[in-house]
Amino acid sequence: MRFVKMRYSRSGFLAAALLAAALVPGGCVPLIAGAGGAAAVGASQDRGLEQAVDDNEISFEINRKLLAKNADLYSGISTQVRKGRVLLTGSVPKAQDRITVTRLVWTIDGVKEVINELKAGEKGGFSQSLSDTTISTKLRARLTGDTKISGINYSIETVAGTIYLMGTARNQAELDRVMAYARDISGVRNVVSYVDVKPGAN
């Protein structure tokens, strides 16, 4: 299979993001396909539009390089990127693959930290995947429905019953509420937080 490398300039990403943002009605964020839509959502987050564009560029490059290197390897990995911090979750066939993926991610411009939560040789079936999706959906709904939580500042990934959180909390009290919601969901085995608390927060 031949892979064609696609190049995207920062101005192109920004233009796509601004266009997508212009299409978003006030007070709601619809599901918009592509990097522009993701960046438009990022513009509403604490990290801002420019950082969201940078993170989307990093995520795009990680996925492109993983797919080009090994499609089977790519299929088992999920990636979250926040302010240059990359969280890798999912499964890989061998322990050596964890090292391979980490090294690959570090070759990408803008990466400041790589958090490797990949499990070697562990791959759940359809029922586990469905359960994980349900858990993430329930937690997202709870965060969205709580006016004391800025849910848009959090990313959620659930793997084999473990919830992985990234993002920025406005204060410790907000993060505590998020963690409590996560732990209260049926089927959750563990909650791992890589959430930063906003500097100077009370």
Secondary structure by P-SEA (a helix, b strand, c coil): cbbbbbbbcaaaaaaaaaaaaaacccccccccccaaaaaaaaaaccccaaaaaaaaaaaaaaaaaaaaacaaaaaabbbbbcccbbbbbcccccaaaaaaaaaaaaacccccbbbbcccccccccaaaaaaaaaaaaaaaaaaaaccccccccbbbbbcccbbbbbcccccaaaaaaaaaaaaacccccccccccccccccc
